[in-house]
Amino acid sequence: MSAVPLAFITGASSGLGQALAWRYHQAGWQLALVARRTGEIDSWAAAQGLRPEHCAVYGADVADTGAIVSAGEACIAAQGLPDVVIANAGISIGIDTAVRADIDVLARTFAVNNVGLAATFHPFVAPMAARGSGRLVGIGSVSGIRGLPGHGAYCASKAAVIGYCESLRGELRASGVKVVTICPGYVDTPLTRKNRYGMPFLMQPGDFADQAFRAIDAGASYRVIPWQMGIVAKLLRALPNAVFDRALAGRPRKRRQDE
């Protein structure tokens, strides 16, 4: 790791990305922050007193492969090769497969949450492997462990994040590059405030960011945050389908795009 380490974080304009950016800044790291809404990052950085030498901002939609790859390449050219890359950008919208427009929502979700994650990592994989160090961090979700009614796009995409990161971890095992999968439970962010169902063990973003920072620093291969949701996740995996389906009967569905 360099004398002043660098963290590259997508989806940094709000929520988990912003909380992770602040946690890394507090630890003395330089930041490379990516979002579609760069003005919001600029305003937040100014309010926190982050000077340009502390924080560079790159505008990109992670669903646009060319744009996010270019942002990564620009970061390497301007700031150097990051020590940690966090593919945090993601969307969560309910779908109904009987509604034609929701198939497009499904495609957009995969484009952001899955293709966008791989494209975020792409510029850094070979140079990190050549250097022999680095952390590639995929933000999954406890929702990726079992499918929830009305939540098919998000659950499927986050299950794919978990599987993809596991595959990448095996590919890079001998290179010195660690692949870390972080699966949050419920965190109080703009993404979750629209939910119309109970959210057990709801965390504040700063608390999540602190635990994620420690897990990433330790090079953990997989971590559910908070630990209580890790226990819930293990129980969900073990439940027979019939019991799981009965337990979720009548649960409110995720809001769709026009609700």
ROMI-453801 format. One record per residue (C-alpha): residue in three letters; x, y, z; residue number from 1. Coordinates in nm, 3 decimals, always signed. Each point is the difference from the previous one (the first is absolute). Example, Ala and Ser with C-alpha at 12.3 -4.5 7.8 and 13.67 -1.06 7.14 Angstrom:
("ALA", (+1.230, -0.450, +0.780), 1);
("SER", (+0.137, +0.344, -0.066), 2);
//
This chain:
("MET", (+0.000, +0.000, +0.000), 1);
("SER", (+0.124, +0.347, -0.090), 2);
("ALA", (+0.093, +0.265, +0.259), 3);
("VAL", (-0.334, +0.176, -0.057), 4);
("PRO", (-0.236, -0.276, -0.111), 5);
("LEU", (-0.276, +0.061, -0.254), 6);
("ALA", (-0.360, -0.126, -0.001), 7);
("PHE", (-0.212, -0.001, -0.318), 8);
("ILE", (-0.373, -0.007, +0.091), 9);
("THR", (-0.300, -0.005, -0.233), 10);
("GLY", (-0.346, +0.122, +0.093), 11);
("ALA", (+0.160, +0.260, +0.224), 12);
("SER", (-0.261, +0.275, -0.029), 13);
("SER", (-0.213, -0.132, +0.290), 14);
("GLY", (-0.073, -0.292, +0.229), 15);
("LEU", (+0.254, -0.275, +0.055), 16);
("GLY", (+0.247, +0.143, -0.251), 17);
("GLN", (+0.011, +0.335, +0.173), 18);
("ALA", (+0.033, -0.163, +0.343), 19);
("LEU", (+0.286, -0.218, -0.125), 20);
("ALA", (+0.170, +0.304, -0.153), 21);
("TRP", (-0.014, +0.184, +0.330), 22);
("ARG", (+0.134, -0.301, +0.193), 23);
("TYR", (+0.296, -0.034, -0.234), 24);
("HIS", (+0.067, +0.373, +0.018), 25);
("GLN", (+0.000, -0.019, +0.380), 26);
("ALA", (+0.261, -0.275, -0.023), 27);
("GLY", (+0.226, +0.229, -0.204), 28);
("TRP", (-0.066, -0.144, -0.345), 29);
("GLN", (-0.021, +0.190, -0.326), 30);
("LEU", (-0.331, -0.038, -0.181), 31);
("ALA", (-0.105, -0.061, -0.359), 32);
("LEU", (-0.378, +0.035, +0.003), 33);
("VAL", (-0.230, -0.097, -0.286), 34);
("ALA", (-0.366, +0.079, -0.064), 35);
("ARG", (-0.239, +0.121, -0.266), 36);
("ARG", (-0.086, +0.299, +0.220), 37);
("THR", (+0.344, +0.154, +0.042), 38);
("GLY", (-0.146, +0.328, +0.127), 39);
("GLU", (-0.128, -0.176, +0.309), 40);
("ILE", (+0.345, -0.140, +0.074), 41);
("ASP", (+0.155, +0.343, -0.053), 42);
("SER", (-0.249, +0.160, +0.241), 43);
("TRP", (+0.053, -0.270, +0.261), 44);
("ALA", (+0.380, +0.018, -0.030), 45);
("ALA", (-0.007, +0.380, +0.037), 46);
("ALA", (-0.227, -0.025, +0.306), 47);
("GLN", (+0.239, -0.250, +0.160), 48);
("GLY", (+0.304, +0.214, -0.075), 49);
("LEU", (+0.161, -0.251, -0.237), 50);
("ARG", (+0.261, +0.174, -0.212), 51);
("PRO", (+0.070, -0.101, -0.363), 52);
("GLU", (+0.319, -0.179, +0.104), 53);
("HIS", (-0.214, -0.223, +0.226), 54);
("CYS", (-0.278, -0.079, -0.242), 55);
("ALA", (-0.037, -0.030, -0.378), 56);
("VAL", (-0.344, -0.039, -0.157), 57);
("TYR", (-0.077, -0.196, -0.317), 58);
("GLY", (-0.333, +0.011, -0.177), 59);
("ALA", (-0.127, -0.332, -0.134), 60);
("ASP", (-0.309, -0.216, -0.018), 61);
("VAL", (+0.121, -0.350, +0.088), 62);
("ALA", (-0.258, -0.144, -0.239), 63);
("ASP", (+0.199, +0.164, -0.281), 64);
("THR", (+0.298, -0.234, -0.027), 65);
("GLY", (+0.208, +0.246, -0.199), 66);
("ALA", (-0.063, +0.280, +0.249), 67);
("ILE", (+0.092, -0.194, +0.315), 68);
("VAL", (+0.305, -0.160, -0.162), 69);
("SER", (+0.115, +0.346, -0.110), 70);
("ALA", (-0.051, +0.131, +0.355), 71);
("GLY", (+0.221, -0.277, +0.137), 72);
("GLU", (+0.268, +0.068, -0.258), 73);
("ALA", (-0.017, +0.372, +0.074), 74);
("CYS", (+0.046, -0.072, +0.370), 75);
("ILE", (+0.311, -0.206, -0.066), 76);
("ALA", (+0.144, +0.272, -0.225), 77);
("ALA", (-0.073, +0.286, +0.242), 78);
("GLN", (+0.031, -0.157, +0.346), 79);
("GLY", (+0.175, -0.331, -0.045), 80);
("LEU", (-0.119, -0.357, +0.047), 81);
("PRO", (-0.248, -0.026, +0.289), 82);
("ASP", (+0.058, -0.226, +0.298), 83);
("VAL", (-0.374, -0.064, +0.039), 84);
("VAL", (-0.274, +0.003, -0.264), 85);
("ILE", (-0.357, -0.013, +0.133), 86);
("ALA", (-0.271, -0.079, -0.255), 87);
("ASN", (-0.283, +0.143, +0.206), 88);
("ALA", (-0.233, +0.157, -0.260), 89);
("GLY", (-0.331, -0.180, -0.017), 90);
("ILE", (-0.374, +0.039, -0.050), 91);
("SER", (-0.298, -0.173, +0.161), 92);
("ILE", (-0.344, +0.011, -0.163), 93);
("GLY", (-0.287, -0.246, +0.035), 94);
("ILE", (-0.122, -0.186, -0.305), 95);
("ASP", (-0.304, -0.193, -0.117), 96);
("THR", (+0.092, -0.239, -0.280), 97);
("ALA", (-0.353, +0.029, -0.140), 98);
("VAL", (+0.065, +0.368, -0.077), 99);
("ARG", (+0.197, +0.053, -0.321), 100);
("ALA", (+0.171, +0.320, +0.118), 101);
("ASP", (+0.140, -0.183, +0.301), 102);
("ILE", (+0.208, -0.226, -0.225), 103);
("ASP", (+0.189, +0.315, -0.097), 104);
("VAL", (+0.040, +0.077, +0.372), 105);
("LEU", (+0.149, -0.347, +0.044), 106);
("ALA", (+0.247, +0.062, -0.284), 107);
("ARG", (+0.099, +0.338, +0.145), 108);
("THR", (+0.052, -0.157, +0.345), 109);
("PHE", (+0.235, -0.263, -0.141), 110);
("ALA", (+0.180, +0.264, -0.207), 111);
("VAL", (+0.073, +0.208, +0.310), 112);
("ASN", (+0.038, -0.262, +0.272), 113);
("ASN", (+0.185, -0.269, -0.196), 114);
("VAL", (+0.152, +0.114, -0.328), 115);
("GLY", (+0.078, +0.333, +0.166), 116);
("LEU", (+0.179, -0.175, +0.285), 117);
("ALA", (+0.218, -0.205, -0.236), 118);
("ALA", (+0.071, +0.308, -0.214), 119);
("THR", (+0.099, +0.191, +0.315), 120);
("PHE", (+0.258, -0.265, +0.084), 121);
("HIS", (+0.127, -0.045, -0.357), 122);
("PRO", (+0.260, +0.283, -0.024), 123);
("PHE", (+0.160, -0.104, +0.328), 124);
("VAL", (+0.022, -0.380, -0.020), 125);
("ALA", (+0.312, -0.035, -0.216), 126);
("PRO", (+0.204, +0.285, +0.157), 127);
("MET", (-0.089, -0.112, +0.354), 128);
("ALA", (+0.104, -0.356, -0.086), 129);
("ALA", (+0.326, +0.132, -0.149), 130);
("ARG", (+0.062, +0.196, +0.319), 131);
("GLY", (-0.093, -0.300, +0.214), 132);
("SER", (-0.244, +0.179, +0.228), 133);
("GLY", (-0.337, +0.170, +0.022), 134);
("ARG", (-0.358, -0.048, +0.114), 135);
("LEU", (-0.295, -0.035, -0.238), 136);
("VAL", (-0.320, +0.038, +0.201), 137);
("GLY", (-0.345, -0.098, -0.124), 138);
("ILE", (-0.301, +0.126, +0.194), 139);
("GLY", (-0.255, -0.280, +0.002), 140);
("SER", (-0.298, -0.028, +0.233), 141);
("VAL", (-0.170, -0.239, +0.237), 142);
("SER", (-0.280, +0.019, -0.260), 143);
("GLY", (+0.225, -0.204, -0.228), 144);
("ILE", (-0.035, -0.307, +0.221), 145);
("ARG", (-0.372, -0.079, -0.054), 146);
("GLY", (-0.248, +0.146, -0.247), 147);
("LEU", (-0.262, +0.234, +0.146), 148);
("PRO", (-0.343, +0.059, -0.161), 149);
("GLY", (-0.004, +0.304, -0.230), 150);
("HIS", (+0.373, +0.035, +0.048), 151);
("GLY", (+0.113, -0.232, -0.279), 152);
("ALA", (+0.225, +0.244, -0.186), 153);
("TYR", (+0.192, +0.112, +0.308), 154);
("CYS", (+0.023, -0.344, +0.163), 155);
("ALA", (+0.119, -0.161, -0.323), 156);
("SER", (+0.254, +0.274, -0.066), 157);
("LYS", (+0.145, -0.021, +0.350), 158);
("ALA", (+0.017, -0.379, -0.015), 159);
("ALA", (+0.196, +0.051, -0.321), 160);
("VAL", (+0.234, +0.244, +0.176), 161);
("ILE", (+0.076, -0.263, +0.264), 162);
("GLY", (+0.063, -0.270, -0.262), 163);
("TYR", (+0.207, +0.227, -0.225), 164);
("CYS", (+0.223, +0.119, +0.283), 165);
("GLU", (+0.053, -0.356, +0.116), 166);
("SER", (+0.111, -0.097, -0.352), 167);
("LEU", (+0.230, +0.302, -0.028), 168);
("ARG", (+0.147, -0.075, +0.342), 169);
("GLY", (+0.106, -0.344, -0.122), 170);
("GLU", (+0.146, +0.142, -0.320), 171);
("LEU", (+0.213, +0.255, +0.187), 172);
("ARG", (+0.094, -0.218, +0.296), 173);
("ALA", (+0.366, -0.039, -0.100), 174);
("SER", (+0.044, +0.364, -0.106), 175);
("GLY", (-0.006, +0.168, +0.341), 176);
("VAL", (-0.322, +0.185, -0.087), 177);
("LYS", (-0.280, -0.058, +0.251), 178);
("VAL", (-0.363, -0.011, -0.111), 179);
("VAL", (-0.234, +0.096, +0.284), 180);
("THR", (-0.377, -0.050, -0.004), 181);
("ILE", (-0.193, +0.221, +0.243), 182);
("CYS", (-0.368, -0.082, +0.051), 183);
("PRO", (-0.185, +0.274, +0.188), 184);
("GLY", (-0.325, -0.062, +0.178), 185);
("TYR", (-0.228, +0.300, +0.033), 186);
("VAL", (+0.175, +0.338, +0.012), 187);
("ASP", (-0.184, +0.332, +0.037), 188);
("THR", (+0.058, +0.152, -0.346), 189);
("PRO", (-0.216, +0.159, -0.271), 190);
("LEU", (-0.017, -0.346, -0.160), 191);
("THR", (-0.165, -0.165, +0.302), 192);
("ARG", (-0.222, +0.287, +0.123), 193);
("LYS", (-0.253, -0.082, -0.274), 194);
("ASN", (-0.045, -0.355, +0.131), 195);
("ARG", (-0.347, -0.079, +0.135), 196);
("TYR", (+0.092, -0.295, +0.215), 197);
("GLY", (+0.187, -0.052, +0.326), 198);
("MET", (+0.379, +0.025, -0.008), 199);
("PRO", (+0.154, -0.190, +0.294), 200);
("PHE", (+0.339, +0.106, +0.135), 201);
("LEU", (-0.013, +0.329, -0.195), 202);
("MET", (+0.345, +0.166, +0.007), 203);
("GLN", (+0.119, +0.355, -0.041), 204);
("PRO", (+0.229, +0.051, -0.302), 205);
("GLY", (+0.297, +0.102, +0.213), 206);
("ASP", (-0.021, -0.317, +0.207), 207);
("PHE", (-0.016, -0.211, -0.314), 208);
("ALA", (+0.297, +0.184, -0.152), 209);
("ASP", (+0.211, -0.054, +0.310), 210);
("GLN", (-0.062, -0.375, +0.001), 211);
("ALA", (+0.051, -0.025, -0.376), 212);
("PHE", (+0.328, +0.192, +0.024), 213);
("ARG", (+0.133, -0.250, +0.254), 214);
("ALA", (-0.114, -0.300, -0.204), 215);
("ILE", (+0.160, +0.135, -0.318), 216);
("ASP", (+0.323, +0.084, +0.181), 217);
("ALA", (+0.012, -0.356, +0.134), 218);
("GLY", (-0.049, -0.139, -0.351), 219);
("ALA", (-0.308, -0.195, +0.105), 220);
("SER", (-0.132, -0.211, -0.285), 221);
("TYR", (-0.366, +0.041, +0.100), 222);
("ARG", (-0.167, +0.200, +0.275), 223);
("VAL", (-0.364, +0.063, +0.091), 224);
("ILE", (-0.055, +0.329, +0.185), 225);
("PRO", (-0.133, +0.020, +0.269), 226);
("TRP", (+0.089, -0.335, +0.153), 227);
("GLN", (-0.361, -0.057, +0.106), 228);
("MET", (-0.102, -0.005, -0.366), 229);
("GLY", (+0.273, -0.256, -0.056), 230);
("ILE", (-0.185, -0.235, +0.234), 231);
("VAL", (-0.329, +0.077, -0.176), 232);
("ALA", (+0.169, -0.073, -0.333), 233);
("LYS", (+0.115, -0.343, +0.118), 234);
("LEU", (-0.350, -0.080, +0.124), 235);
("LEU", (-0.152, +0.112, -0.332), 236);
("ARG", (+0.236, -0.228, -0.191), 237);
("ALA", (-0.103, -0.296, +0.216), 238);
("LEU", (-0.379, +0.047, -0.020), 239);
("PRO", (-0.186, -0.246, -0.223), 240);
("ASN", (-0.178, +0.174, -0.288), 241);
("ALA", (-0.346, -0.077, +0.136), 242);
("VAL", (+0.081, +0.157, +0.337), 243);
("PHE", (+0.171, +0.300, -0.162), 244);
("ASP", (-0.296, +0.062, -0.232), 245);
("ARG", (-0.252, -0.015, +0.286), 246);
("ALA", (+0.210, +0.238, +0.209), 247);
("LEU", (-0.009, +0.262, -0.278), 248);
("ALA", (-0.367, -0.040, -0.087), 249);
("GLY", (-0.167, +0.343, +0.004), 250);
("ARG", (+0.327, +0.192, +0.029), 251);
("PRO", (-0.025, +0.340, -0.177), 252);
("ARG", (+0.173, +0.004, -0.336), 253);
("LYS", (+0.282, +0.234, -0.097), 254);
("ARG", (-0.128, +0.322, -0.156), 255);
("ARG", (+0.003, -0.005, -0.378), 256);
("GLN", (+0.131, +0.291, -0.208), 257);
("ASP", (-0.343, +0.163, -0.043), 258);
("GLU", (-0.117, -0.042, +0.360), 259);
//
